[in-house]
Amino acid sequence: MTIKATAWQTVGPFFSIGMAPRYCAELAGAAVVGERIAIAGRVFDGDGAPIPDAVLEIWQADAQGRYAHPEDTEERVLDAGFLGHGRVATDERGGFAFTTIKPGAVSFGGSVQAPHLLAGLMMRGLLRRLTTRIYFANEDLNARDEILRLVEPQRRKTLIAQPAGEGGGHFHWDIHMQGEAETVFFEF
């Protein structure tokens, strides 16, 4: 007797069945206040090969540091046109791209976190989503961010998007699943 795995026993690539209609690469509409940014990168496996069937979910605060979520009780007014989340798939080269506004610093537990985006990664072979953060190069608050400081100094660079191209507003950030450049993932 041969036993075969069925769809409910494996992980992906089934994203197009239920997720593709919900892909959203623009996290902040044109009327949303804040510095417009674009982030692009690629997802690589442990051998450095691109992963063409991953999905990246992004969550972020608005330019004032407030999340579009009922549990965010900050007294700042949320920008009405701000979505605060998006979902993008990788292409055949493992590439992804999305546009948004640069998030503001977030108050949390009496401290201030540096501007960052939360990112969840799903792909074939993963039994659960991986979660990481995207910080920005040359951000003064990075040195004081309590979450970033939990990461070994030599590995922090895996979480920091670097300016790309001329003119500003464009950042590059890759995800590496394994190896020397392995991205730091968090357990929540």
WOJO-V740587 format. One line per field, one symbol per residue. ss: DSSP state (H for helix, E for strand, - for the rest). phi: phi as a letter, one per 20 degrees, with the letter a starting at -180 (. if undefined). A space follows every 10 residues. Layout:
ss=???
phi=???
This chain:
ss=------HHH- ----HHHH-H HH-E-E-E-- -----EEEEE EEEE-----E ----EEEEEE ---------- ---------- -E--EEEEE- ----EEEEEE E----EEE-- EEE--EEEEE EE-------E EEEEEE---H HHHH---HHH --HHHHHHHE EEE------E EE--EE---- -----E--
phi=.dddfdgfdc dledgffddg fdfbedebff effpffcccc acdcefenef dececddccb effendeebg eedgefeffg eefnbbbcde efemebbbca dffefdebln cdefgbdecd ccagneebfe cbcdddfmeg fgfdffffff eggfefffdd fdgcmenmnd cdbdddfbnf egffdddd
